[in-house]
Amino acid sequence: MKKYCLAVDLVNDPQMIEEYEEYHKQIWPEIEKSIKDAGISQMEIYRLGERLFMIMETEEDFSFENKAQMDASNAKVQEWEELMWKYQKALPSAKPGEKWVLMNKIFALKE
């Protein structure tokens, strides 16, 4: 099992943030299927103000490249991503066209 943490910001508009959260109370079934089909077994999104933080647990063979290829050929995923981008904005440090940015782990407490 692998774990990834990613971040993105939301547009600073309370109504839009509320709408974004409403969409995530019950994501479209096609989106859930695409997430699972890519090898993602767990996904959680947290919010603090405008900042979103995602934790993903994946199968060992998961790759972002494979997920991107699968998403590019899935019209429903493209529709969802276009809709979500209305609410999201790139982090200041994001590369052009980059949405969710992979975070670097800097600490892990181990027993």
C-alpha positions in Angstrom: 0.0 0.0 0.0 1.3 3.5 -0.9 0.1 6.8 0.5 0.1 10.2 -1.2 -0.8 13.6 0.0 -1.8 16.4 -2.3 -3.1 20.0 -2.0 -5.0 22.5 -4.1 -6.8 25.7 -3.2 -10.4 26.8 -3.6 -11.7 30.0 -5.0 -12.2 32.4 -2.0 -16.0 32.5 -2.2 -18.1 31.1 0.7 -21.0 30.1 -1.6 -18.7 28.3 -4.1 -16.9 26.5 -1.2 -20.3 25.4 0.1 -21.3 24.1 -3.4 -18.0 22.3 -3.8 -18.5 20.5 -0.5 -22.1 19.6 -1.5 -20.7 17.9 -4.7 -18.4 15.9 -2.5 -21.1 14.6 -0.1 -22.1 12.2 -2.9 -19.7 12.2 -5.9 -20.9 10.9 -9.2 -20.8 7.1 -9.4 -18.7 7.2 -12.5 -16.1 9.3 -10.6 -16.0 6.8 -7.7 -15.6 4.0 -10.2 -12.7 5.7 -12.0 -10.9 6.3 -8.7 -11.2 2.7 -7.7 -10.3 1.4 -11.2 -7.1 3.4 -11.0 -6.0 1.5 -7.9 -6.9 4.0 -5.3 -8.4 2.2 -2.3 -8.9 5.1 0.1 -9.3 8.8 -0.5 -10.0 11.6 2.0 -10.2 15.3 1.4 -9.9 17.9 4.2 -10.4 21.6 4.1 -8.9 24.5 6.1 -10.2 27.8 4.7 -9.4 27.8 1.0 -6.8 25.0 1.2 -7.7 21.4 0.4 -5.6 18.5 1.5 -6.1 15.0 0.0 -4.8 11.7 1.4 -4.8 8.7 -1.0 -4.0 5.1 -0.3 -3.2 3.1 -3.4 -2.3 -0.3 -4.6 1.5 -0.8 -5.1 1.2 -0.6 -8.9 -0.7 2.7 -8.9 0.8 5.5 -11.0 -0.3 9.1 -11.6 0.6 8.7 -15.3 -1.8 5.7 -15.7 -4.6 7.6 -13.8 -4.1 10.6 -16.1 -4.4 8.4 -19.2 -7.5 6.7 -17.9 -9.0 10.1 -17.0 -8.2 11.6 -20.4 -10.3 8.9 -22.2 -13.2 9.1 -19.8 -15.8 11.8 -20.8 -17.5 11.7 -17.4 -14.3 12.3 -15.5 -13.4 15.2 -17.9 -16.9 16.7 -17.2 -16.3 16.3 -13.4 -12.8 17.8 -13.6 -14.0 20.8 -15.7 -16.9 21.4 -13.1 -14.5 21.1 -10.1 -12.0 23.5 -11.7 -14.7 26.1 -11.5 -14.2 25.9 -7.7 -10.5 25.2 -7.5 -7.5 27.3 -8.2 -3.9 26.3 -8.5 -1.5 26.7 -5.6 1.0 29.6 -6.0 3.8 27.1 -6.4 2.0 24.9 -9.0 3.4 24.4 -12.5 1.3 25.7 -15.4 -1.8 23.4 -15.9 -1.1 21.6 -12.5 -4.1 21.1 -10.3 -3.6 18.9 -7.2 0.1 19.2 -6.2 1.9 16.2 -4.6 3.2 17.1 -1.2 6.6 15.9 0.2 6.5 14.0 3.5 8.8 15.6 6.0 8.0 13.7 9.2 6.6 10.3 10.2 6.1 9.2 13.9 6.9 5.6 14.2 6.5 3.3 17.2 
